[in-house]
Amino acid sequence: MENENKRGEFIVCPECKSKYDVQTEFCTFCGCLLEKKEENLSDKLEKAYNQAYNETTDKRPMNYKKIGIIAAVVVCIAIIVTVILSNSKHTGTPMNKIKADIGELPVVTEGVIECLYTPFSSYKVDSVEIDKRQTNVEDKEDIVYCNVGISNEYYQTELQIKLVYNYYDDGGWILDEHETVRKTTVPLRGIDYKMLNIGSYKRESCEEWVNPTLANYTISQETDLTNGVDVVYIESPENNYTVYSSVTFTFDQKYGWQTSNLGNDSIAAVVYDIKLDYDALIGTFYYYKEFGGAFFSKRELKITSYNKDTNMIEGQYIYQNTYSDDEYTAKFKAPLDTRELSIEFDTECTCGRSSHYGHVESETLWYDFDNDCWGERDRAWYQGKFYYTLERTK
């Protein structure tokens, strides 16, 4: 019997050869699924399964051939899944696991540079490239050599890491050994000068410490990453003078930024260059002290000029002591010792006891830029204090 559509098209049952309209799905004689050109394989399998299931439920004669085909398809899928899982063992450790394991290594979590002048900043894995690999299937061993790039805020390091994996039935590929070789490190930034203590400084070519600390200072920085040089400039306006200093850091592959221009505590910069304002030397400086109202001692220093070209200071010095009736006076023109910041001149006793009258003595005074005063050192000179301190008069 033929069932044709309007266009005269029909399909033939593959079992009993009965003809049907193209819209018919199953043969009414044998129950066979009628194949259509537009149906895909999955639709055919699904319909075959449904037909076989319906036939079994309706107590119809079971088409064992169709059920066998379905079972075979299921077995094939199971085999394919098994092969995929088996290949994961024989092809070695997956790349995503290798990257994850490298990210947990101490060389990444702790970094490769420990520098006093840069704070710790966590490292991250930038790149992983397998250089060479040997996977031993029978021994369940996978040896991988990787070129790895890691970096943090201050440094970038290229590493070669050897990873040794072993395959376990419970756990799969497990990293059992690793070995790291550092290749190169480059700086990404200069030092963090907040890590630098700006400490003691001293006058140029002078062994005497001027001041243990700088109170108000500014810092600027010039960093040359290409040549691995970082220079920190320090400027501090103090009382009547300005401190200028520079600390130079060079990059070391192992220790990061390093410098030799530091104090004893390794991170305190020692400042050597000080620009003095010698105009502060000019002025009137005075000392006066009474002793129980019975007598007094007075010193007065008037500096009228300072010649920066010749280092000559001109001035007048007066010393009076009512207890000894001594009075020394001098108009002097003396050179300034720029190393010690001192002047030495002769004074003559113009009055007083007969044994002192007309006596000429040498007087030496030192200038203290920090406190803006002149003074005399004597046997009592200690801890940076003058025996006599002549303070500037307003």
Buried (B, 14 or more C-beta within 10 A) or exposed (E): EEBEEEEEEBBBBEBEEBBBBBEBEBBEEBBBBBEBEEBEEEEBBEBBBEBBEEBEEEEEEEBEEBBEBBEEBEEEEEEEEEEEEEEBBEEBBEEEBBBEBBBEBEBBEEBBBEBBBBEEBEBEBEEBEEEEBEBEEEEBBBBBBBBBBBBBEBBBBBBBBBBBBBBEEEEBBBBEEBEBEBEEBBBEBBBBBEEBBBBBBBBEEBEEEBBEEBEEBEBEBEBEEEEBBBBBBBBBBBEBBEBBBBBEBEBBBEEBBBBEBBBEEEEBBBBBEBEBEBEBBBBBBBBEEEEEEEBBBBBBBBBEEBEEEEBBBBBBBBBBBBEEBBBBBBEBEBBBBBEBBBBBBEBBBBEBEEEBBEBEEEBEBBBBBEBBBBBBBEEEEEEEEBEBBBBBEE
